[in-house]
Amino acid sequence: MGKRKPTAIAYRSNGLTVGPSGRGWKPLRALVYTFAFEFEIEQDEKGWLVGTVPSLPGCYTQARTEEELIERLGEAVELALEESTDPLTRELFALKRR
């Protein structure tokens, strides 16, 4: 399996949300930013797939199947963002748990 070259992708779009207004709610315009984390996948000498996220230093994981690797990479990205010591990163990528 070859190495895939990563690129950082950020998308900006306009959106609508609602906010409190008096006794009700009113529509508000909002800018929505979406960031896609690209990753690299390589296969080691024992057959394991190893995935890294170059834009997040130290963010990597491994698995036997590509499906499992992608799921684990998602978890690794969430953990890396939660544990970031950079205040801007923490604020920009704050994960909203429901």
KEZANU-43485 format. One record per residue: residue in three letters; y, z, x of N, C-alpha, C in turn. Coordinates in pm, whole numbers, padded with zeros to 5 digits, always signed. Each point is the difference from the previous one (the first is absolute). Layout:
// residues N
ALAYZXYZXYZX ...
This chain:
// residues 98
MET-00117+00000+00085+00117+00000-00085+00123+00000+00090 GLY+00091-00092-00022+00120-00011+00083+00107+00100-00037 LYS+00093+00015+00090+00111+00092-00021+00106-00070-00086 ARG+00051+00068-00100+00103-00056-00086+00135+00052+00044 LYS+00098-00087+00010+00133+00039+00046+00077+00066-00115 PRO+00053+00121+00022+00072+00070-00107+00145-00044-00010 THR+00054+00011-00118+00143-00020-00021+00044+00103-00103 ALA+00123+00047+00014+00054+00096-00096+00071-00078-00111 ILE-00027+00035-00123+00058-00071-00113+00065+00100-00094 ALA+00127-00022-00029+00070+00084-00097+00058-00093-00107 TYR-00015+00039-00124+00049-00079-00111+00107+00080-00075 ARG+00103-00068-00044+00106+00064-00079+00008-00072-00133 SER+00009+00077-00107+00015-00060-00131+00089+00089-00086 ASN+00049-00055-00106+00080+00077-00095-00092+00052-00108 GLY+00029+00119-00046-00083+00058-00104+00085+00081-00095 LEU-00062+00050-00102+00066+00087-00097-00075+00131-00007 THR+00074+00105-00017-00057+00132-00022+00087+00068-00106 VAL-00031+00120-00035+00082+00072-00096+00043+00133+00061 GLY+00114+00048-00045+00051+00128+00046+00062+00076-00115 PRO+00014+00131+00015+00057+00080-00109+00145-00037-00027 SER+00035+00002-00127+00136-00031-00042+00028+00077-00128 GLY+00080+00104+00011+00029+00081-00118-00128+00062-00053 ARG-00033-00032-00124-00122+00053-00062-00116-00099+00003 GLY+00020-00111+00067-00106-00101+00004-00015-00059+00139 TRP-00039-00123+00000-00024-00071+00125+00076-00131-00003 LYS+00039-00049+00118+00064-00131+00006-00066-00081+00112 PRO-00002-00132-00016-00060-00084+00104+00090-00003+00124 LEU-00062+00001+00116+00071-00007+00127-00059-00113+00083 ARG+00086-00069+00072-00050-00102+00092-00041+00068+00130 ALA-00103-00051+00062-00050+00060+00123-00047-00109+00096 LEU+00013+00029+00128-00061-00086+00101-00137+00055+00031 VAL-00097-00085+00006-00137+00042+00027-00045-00065+00130 TYR-00045+00083+00094-00050-00050+00127-00150+00025+00008 THR-00073-00101+00041-00143+00011+00018-00030-00040+00144 PHE-00078+00081+00068-00035-00028+00139-00151-00018+00009 ALA-00040-00108+00060-00143-00027+00018-00038+00031+00144 PHE-00097+00088+00018-00050+00030+00133-00113-00096+00033 GLU+00020-00079+00103-00103-00093+00044-00090+00074+00099 PHE-00125-00044+00011-00094+00068+00088-00081-00101+00078 GLU-00062+00047+00105-00089-00080+00083-00142+00052-00017 ILE-00095-00092-00005-00141+00038-00010-00074-00062+00118 GLU-00077+00084+00067-00086-00046+00108-00138+00061-00020 GLN-00100-00062+00060-00136+00054-00007-00038+00051+00139 ASP-00049+00126+00005-00038+00055+00131-00140-00045+00038 GLU-00045+00043+00118-00129-00045+00053-00119+00051-00082 LYS+00020+00103-00081-00109+00054-00083+00002-00054-00143 GLY+00093-00092-00028+00006-00062-00132+00096+00066-00098 TRP+00064+00109+00040+00097+00067-00087+00127-00082-00007 LEU+00063-00003-00117+00131-00062-00015+00105+00106+00028 VAL+00097-00034+00083+00106+00093+00038+00132-00061-00046 GLY+00074+00074-00080+00128-00047-00051+00114+00084+00054 THR+00108-00066+00039+00120+00069+00048+00122-00053-00075 VAL+00101+00085-00013+00128-00037-00061+00104+00009+00112 PRO+00032-00112+00065+00089+00002+00116+00139+00059-00027 SER+00051-00012-00121+00133+00053-00028+00000+00152-00016 LEU-00118+00063-00001-00012+00145-00007-00086+00047+00118 PRO+00063+00037+00112-00077+00040+00118-00104+00107-00032 GLY-00120-00020+00051-00108+00096-00021-00070-00013-00133 CYS+00035-00099-00079-00060-00019-00133-00115-00099+00012 TYR-00122+00052-00004-00119-00084+00010-00117+00071-00067 THR-00104-00077-00029-00123+00054-00056-00112-00101+00022 GLN-00121+00036-00039-00114-00091+00015-00093+00013-00119 ALA-00081-00103-00021-00097+00000-00110-00104-00109+00028 ARG-00105+00002-00080-00107-00100+00013+00033-00130-00074 THR+00071+00011-00115+00033-00119-00079+00151-00019-00007 GLU+00042-00123-00023+00144-00029-00009+00062+00070-00121 GLU-00072+00005-00111+00051+00067-00121+00027+00148+00028 GLU-00096+00066+00064+00017+00141+00033+00111+00020+00103 LEU+00012-00092+00094+00103+00010+00102+00140-00008-00062 ILE+00018-00092-00092+00131-00016-00064+00036+00125-00080 GLU-00098+00057-00070+00024+00125-00074+00041+00112+00096 ARG-00071+00011+00111+00030+00104+00099+00136-00024+00067 LEU+00035-00126+00022+00131-00029+00058+00113+00045-00093 GLY-00019-00019-00131+00099+00048-00096+00018+00151+00010 GLU-00111+00072+00011+00007+00145+00015+00066+00039+00132 ALA-00029-00076+00108+00060+00029+00130+00151-00022-00002 VAL+00044-00104-00070+00144-00027-00011+00069+00114-00075 GLU-00058+00042-00113+00058+00111-00076+00011+00126+00086 LEU-00105+00031+00073+00000+00119+00085+00105-00011+00111 ALA+00008-00117+00063+00098-00021+00107+00143+00017-00052 LEU+00026-00049-00119+00135+00012-00057+00030+00144-00040 GLU-00099+00070-00056+00021+00140-00039+00025+00088+00121 GLU-00066-00029+00112+00011+00084+00118+00107-00046+00099 SER+00074-00103-00034+00104-00051+00089+00106+00107+00026 THR+00046+00008+00125+00107+00094+00034+00136-00066-00010 ASP+00004-00131-00024+00125-00073-00013+00054+00018-00142 PRO+00116+00063-00016+00052+00026-00135+00026-00128-00081 LEU+00042-00107+00068+00026-00125-00072-00131-00058-00055 THR-00103+00002+00081-00131-00050-00045-00050+00083-00117 ARG+00012+00131+00010-00047+00087-00109+00076-00028-00128 GLU+00132-00023+00009+00081-00024-00117-00027-00139-00060 LEU-00010-00100+00087-00022-00136-00048-00137-00019-00065 PHE-00100+00067+00054-00136-00021-00047-00057+00123-00069 ALA+00086+00079-00062-00048+00118-00072-00097-00046-00109 LEU-00117+00057+00002-00102-00037-00098+00014+00087-00123 LYS+00006-00061-00112+00011+00073-00126-00138+00019-00058 ARG-00049+00122-00002-00132+00031-00056+00016+00029-00148 ARG-00093-00049-00081+00005+00026-00145-00108+00097-00036 
